[in-house]
Amino acid sequence: MSETGRKILVVDDEQNMRIALYEALSRGGHEVSVAENGSMALEMIRKSRPELLITDIKMPVMDGIELLRQVKALVPELPVVIITGYATVDTAVEAMKQGAFDYILKPFPVEIIEETVLRVFGGKTIRPHRAVPSVSAKAAGMLAEKPIIGRNPKLLQLMSRAKTVASSKATVLILGESGTGKEVFARYIHQESDRRDGPFVALNCAALPEGLLESELFGHEKGAFTGAIVSKKGKFELADGGTLLLDEIGEIPLHLQAKLLRVLQEEEVDRLGGRAPVKVDVHVLATTNRDLEEAVKEGTFRQDLYYRLNVIPLKLPALRERPEDIELLAEFFIAKYSGQYGKAIKKLSKGSRERFACYGWPGNVREMENLIERAVLLSMGNELDLWDFWDDVEVPAEALAAPDLVVDSGPPVESAFAVEAANTSAALDGGLQPLRDVERQMILQALDQTDNNRTHAANILGISVRTLRNKLHEYRSQGLIS
C-alpha cells in the first residue's frame, strides 16, 4: 500500500455491494476491509482502528445508525460515511445528528465515493488512474442500479410487502399509471430475492409485433419458420434461475395468452418447432397500466390468466399521491444529471418548488426525471427556475439583466454583451425571448462579424476565450449548432 493510502472499513450486508466498494477503493490505493454487519464491524474496529468507516443503514443484527452511535462513543474522531438505498429525511437528519461525515444515496457512481474519500482526508489521498477501470462490470452494475426514492407511507408499505414475497415463486402483478416506476419496483423485488445473483430479464410486450413476440417469449428451433437460421432461447429460458419481467402484459394477443398460462402453470416452455418442452425455474413479474379486470369483461384478456397473474397485486401510487416525495425525487435527479453532464448541483428556486408541489404530474416520476434532465442542461442561473423546466414560462427582466456568462471562474460579467443581450431580448417579437436564445444569437453574430476568430469575438462579447469555447461546446452537445 502506498504511504498516502488509507485504512477504510466497509460495512454492508449485501455481498455484491461489499465487493463493489472493495474494488473501487482498493484501486484507489487504499487498504480496505469489509464486514457484513455492525457487530462484526465493532470487533474489527477494536482490533485494528480504520481511518474511515463506510456503512449501510439497513442491516441485520445492528443497523447503520446504531453502529454510528457506538462508533462515536468508542472512537469519536473516526469519520463515518452513511450509504443507503432507503433514503428518508428522518434517517438523514439522525445520521447527521449522530456525527456522520456524509450521507450518500444508493446507487451512486464510483466518482461519488472517490470524491467523498478525498473530502474526508482533505484531498490527501491517491486518485485512481483513469486508464484502469475503477470497478468490475458486475460491481459497476451494483453501484448504478436505480433506487426507489420516497417516504410515502403507501409506497413504504408496498416495499415491505414486495420484500416479503420476493423470494417466493408467487406471480407479482405491478399496477400503476405510466411513469410511476413499475420496472424500477420489479428490479427492487429481484434484488431483495434469493435470486438476486441470477439473471433479471425484461420484455416489453407492447414493443414487439405479434409474430416476433411468441419467439421472444418461448424461443424457436432452427428452421421453425422462414428466417429462423439458428436456434434461439426465449426470455423464459434466458431468465432460468432468476426473474422475468413481462412489461405491459395487457398487450399480449389472446392466442399467446393461452400459451403463457400453460408455461406459468407447468413451468416448462415449448420452443417454436421444438420436439420436447424445456423445464424452467423463473419468478415471473408482470406490469401494466391497463385495467385488466375491464379487459377481461371486454374479452381482450383471459380471465384464467388474470387470476394466475394477480396472485400478489401491488398498485403503485401516482406521484401526485406522494407529495412528501416530490422534493426527495427532485434532489436525486438533480444530483444524478448534474454528475452525468458535469454541471454544478443547483437547488430548485422557490417558484419551482411551489409549482412542483401543486403540479399534477400526469407523466409521474418519468416526467419529472425528463424535466430535470432538461433543466440541468439548460439552466444558466444560480438556481433551477421555472423557465428552465417549462417553455410556457417567460424569463423575467431581472433574469435577462444578468446573463450567466463568466470570465473563467470569476463573477458574472457586466459587459457591452450583457447590455446588448438584454436590449435585444426586449426588442425581439415585441416581448421576451429566453435568455439562452439571445445569448446564442449574440455569440454567433460576434463570430460571424470576426470570420470565426474566437479571440476577437470573445473581446467583442466581453468574455474569455475559454468561456466562449465552453459555450460553443454546450451548443453542439445540445444540437443547436453544427
N, C-alpha and C positions, 0 to 999 in steps of 0.2 A: 504493500500500500504506500502511495506517495505520502510525503510528510504533510501535505495540505489536505489529504483525505480526512474524512470524519467518521466516527463510530455512530451508526444510526440503527435504531431498533424499530422494526416494522411489526405492528400487531393487527392481524385481520383473520377472521375465521374462515374466509374464502381462500382456498389454496391458490387458485389462479391469480387472485389479486396479490397475494404474497409474492408469487413468482414474478408477476409483472413489475412490482415495485422493487423487488430484489435486483432484477436485471437492469432496470432503469438507473437505480442509484449506484450499483456496482460498476456499471460502465462509466459513471461519472467519477470514479476513483475513490469511492467510499467503502468502508468496511461495514457491511450490512449484516445484521442478524434478524431473524424472524421469530415470531411467536403467534400461536393460533388463538390465544385468549388472554384476558387480563391477568389472571393468576400466574400463568407461565411468565408473562412479561415482568411482573413484580419480582419473581425469583431471579430472573436474568439480570434485572437492574441491581439487585442487592449483591450479586456475584461480580458483575462487571458493568460499571456505570457507563451508559452510552452518552453521546453528546447531543443527541436529538432523538425524540420519540415521535413516531408517526402511528396513530391508532385509529381504527374504525370505531364507530359508536355501537352499532347493533351486533353484539357478540354474546354467546352463551357464557355461563359461569360468572362473568363480570363484564358489564358494558363499558364503553369507552369513557363515559362521563365519570363513572365511579373509579376507573383506572386513573383518570386525570386527577381526581381528588387525592387518591392515595399517593400518587407520584409526587404531587406538590407538597404533601406532608412529609414525604421521605426525602425528596431532593428538590427543594423549592426553585433552584436556579435552572433545572433541566427544562429546556424548551419542548413544548408538546404541540404537535400539529394534528388537528382532528380531520378525518376524512369520513364522508358518509354519503350513502345513496338515498337517505331518508331525511331530507332537509326540512326543518321546521324553524320558525323564528325562535320558539322556546328553547330548543336544543342549542341553537347558535348563541343565544344570549347566555344560557347556562354555561356553555363551554368558555365563553369569554370571561364570565364572572369568576370561573374557577382558574383562570390564568392561562388559557390556551393561547399559543402564539398566533395561530391562524385556523380557519375553518374552511375546508375545501369540499366542494360538492362533486361527487362521482356522477358521470365519468369526467375525467379531465385529461387533456393532452399531456404528454410526457414533459413538455416545456414548463407546465404549471408547477409540477413538483420540483423540477430543477430550479426554477426561479425562487420558489419558497425556501428551499435549502440555502440558496445564495443569500436571501434576506436574513435567515436565521443566523448565519455566520458572518454577516456583514460583508458579503461578497468575496470572502477569503476561502473559496473552495475551487475545486477543479471544474472547469466546464468541459463536458464531453466533446470529443472531436466529431464534428458533424458528418464526416465521411463514414463513420461507424454507426450502424443503426443503434438507437438507444435501447430498444427492446425487441424481442422476437415478434413475429407476426401475431402469434396467439396472445402474447402479453399485450401488444398494442391494441388488439381487439377488445381485451378486457377493460382497458382504460378508455375506450372510445364508445362504449355502448350508451344508448340513450336511457336516462333515468326517468322515473316518474316523479315529477315535482309537485308538491302540494301538501296541504294540511287540512283540506276539506274533510269533515267527518265522514261523509258518504264515500269519498274516494279512499280514505284510510280503511274503512270497513271492507270495501271491495278488495283492497290489497291483502287484508288479513284473511279473507275468505279464499282468495286466489292462492295464497301461500299454503293454506290448509289442504287444498285439493291438488296442489302442484305435482306431487309425487304419485298421485293415483292415476288410473287409466280412464277415469270418467271424462267423457267429452265435455268440453267447456265452450259455451256459446257466448261470445263477447258482443254485446249490442251497444249501439250508440250512434249519434249523428256523425256525419263525415267530419274528419279533422279532430275528433276527441282523443285520439291516441290509442286506437284499438290494437294496432300491431305492436306498439310500444308495450302495452299491457300483456300481450301474448308473449313477448320476449321476456318480460318480467317473470311470468309463470314458468317459462323454460329454465331461467336462471335459478329460480327457487326450488326446482325439482331435483330428484336424484338422477335426472337425465341431462343435467347441465353440461356434462362433458361429451354428450352425444351431439349429433347434428341438429340444427334448427333450420328447417326448410319451409319457405313460404311460397305460396302460389296464389296469384291474383286471378280468380276465376272469371272476372269480368274483362280481363285484358286479352283473352285468347279466343279465337274463333272455335266454334263447336268441334270441328274435326280435329283440331290440334289439342284441344283441352283433354280429350279422352286419352291421347297418347302421353301427354304431360303428366296426367294423374296416375295412369296404370302401366305405362311403358309399352313397348312393342318389340316383336321379334323381327329379324331381318326378313324382308320380303312380305311383311304383313299387309302392306299397301304400297301403291306407287310412290317411290321416293324413299322408302324405308330400306336404305342400302346397308345399314348396320343395326344390330340390336341395341335397344336403349332402355335403361331403367326409368321407371316413372317416379314421381315425387314420393309415393308411399315407400318404395324400396330405398330411395336415397335418404329418407328420414328414419330408416330402421334403427332402433335403439335410441331414438331422440324424439323430437317434436315436429309435427307437421301442422302448419297454419294454412287453413283454407280461407283466404281473404275474399270477401264479397261472395259468400256461398250461395246467397239467394239468386245469383245469376247462372247457376248450373242448369242446363237443359233437363227436362223431365226424364228422358231416357237414360241419361247419365246418373241421375239421382238414384235410380234403382240399383245400378251397379255400385255406386258409392255406399249405399245402405248395406249391401252384401259384404263389402270389404270391412265396414265397421263392425258388423256382426260376427263374421267368420275370421277376421284378422288375417286374411290372405288376399292376394291380388291375382287377377288373370291378365297377363300381358296380351295385347292385341296380337293374334297369331300364335299365342303360346300354347303348349301342349299340356301343361300342368300348372296348377296355382302355386304361388310363391308365398310362404309364410312371412309375415311382417310383425314387428313389435313397435308400435308407434302410438304416441299420445297425440290425439287429434284435437286441435283447437280450431274454432271457426268464428269468423266475424261477419257482420252485416249491418248496414244502416237501413235495411228494409224491414217492414213489419211482416215477419214470416207467418204469423197467425192469419193476417189478412191474405197473404199469398196462398195459404192453404185453402181458405174459403173460396178464393178465385180460381183454384185448381192449377196454379202455376208452381206449387211446391208440394211435394208429397208429405202427407200427414205423418206417416210412419218414420220418415227421415227426420222431420222436425222434432218428433218426440225423442228420437235417438240422439240428436244433436243437443237438445235442450236439457241435458241431464244437470249441468251446472250453469245456469244463466247468470251473466254478470253484465249489468247495464251501466255503462259509464255515463256520468253526468256531463251535460254540456258545460262549456266554460262559463256561460252566463249564470250557471247554478253554483259556481265555485268562486265567488267574489274575493274570498280571502287568499286565493291562489294567484290572482292576476299579477300582482307586483312580483311575487316569487318567480313566476314563469318569465316575466319580462326581464328581470335581473339575470336569470340564467341564460336567456337567448342573447341578451346584450353582451354578456361575457363571452359566450360561445363565438359569436360572429365578429366581435372586436378582436379576439385572438386569431380567428381564421383569416381575417383580412389585414391584420397588423395595425388596427386602429386603437386609439386611446379609448378606454372604457368611460362612457358618459352616462349620466343619470337622466331619467325622464324629467322633463320640465313639469312644473306644477300643472300647466294646462294639459299636457299629455297624460299625466296621472289621472286627472279628473275625467278626461274623455275615455281613457282605458277603463275606468271604474263604471261608467254609465253606458258604454258601448255594448251592443247586443252580441257581438262576436258570432255572426252567422256561420263563419268558417271555423270556429272554435280554435283550438291550440295551433293547428296548422296555419290558420290565417294570421294569428299573432306572430308566429315564427317568421313567416314571409314578410310581414310588415316591418319587423325589427331588423331583418337582414337588409332590407331596402334602406331603412333609416340609418343604420350603421354605415352603409356605403355612401349615402348622400349627405349626411349631416356635416355642416360647416361651422356650427356654433359650439358653445361650451356644453350645451345640453341637447337632448333629443327632443325637438319641438314638434308641434302638431303638423307643421308643413313638411316635416321630414317623413311623416307616415302617410298623409292623405293629400291627394292632389287638389281637393276642393277647398283647402285652407290657404288663404293668401298670406304671403310673407308681410309682416308689419313693417312700417317705415323704419322703426328703430333697428330692426334686424338688418335692413338694407344699408343702413348708415355705417355699419362696421363689418365689412366682409372679412371672412376668416382666412385671409392671405397673410402669411407671416414671413418675416425675414429669418430663415433658418429656425432657431428655437426661441427667437425674441418675441416681443409683444406685437399685437396687431399693427399693421402699417397704416398710418394716416397719410395717404399719398394722393397725387392727382388721379391715380387709377381708382382709389376708393370713392372720391368725389364724383368722378365721371361715371362710375358704375351706378351709383345711387341716382344720378341725374338721368342716365339712360334708362334705368329701370322705371322711373316715374313717368318717363315720356312715352314708353312703348305701349301701343294699343290704348292709350288714354288711361292706363291703370297700372297695376302692379304685375311684375313678372318675377318668377322665382329668382332669387339672387344668384344661385348656381348657374342659371342660364345666362344671366347678364355677365357674370364673371367669365364664363367660357367665351362668350361673344367678344368681350374686350381683349382677352388673351389672343384669340385667333386673329382679331383685327390688328393687334400690335405685331404679330408675326408676319401678317400679310404686308404691312407697311414697311417692314425691315427685311423683306425677302427671306423670312425664316431665320434671321440671325437672332439666336436666343439671348445673347448678351445685350444687344441693342434693345430688343423687345422687353427684357427684364428692366432695363433702365427707364424705358418709357412708362412702364407699369408701376415702377417704384418698389419692385420686389427683387429677391435674389434669383440668380440663375438656377440655384438648387430648388427653390420653391416652384419656379416655372417648370422645371423638369418633372417634379413630382406631380404637379397638376396635369401635365400632358399625359403622364403615365396613368393617372387616375381616369382621365377621359377615355384613353384607349381601352383600359380594362373594363370600362362600362359600355364600350362600343359606341361612344359618342363621336369619336373621330377615328380616322383610319391611320 
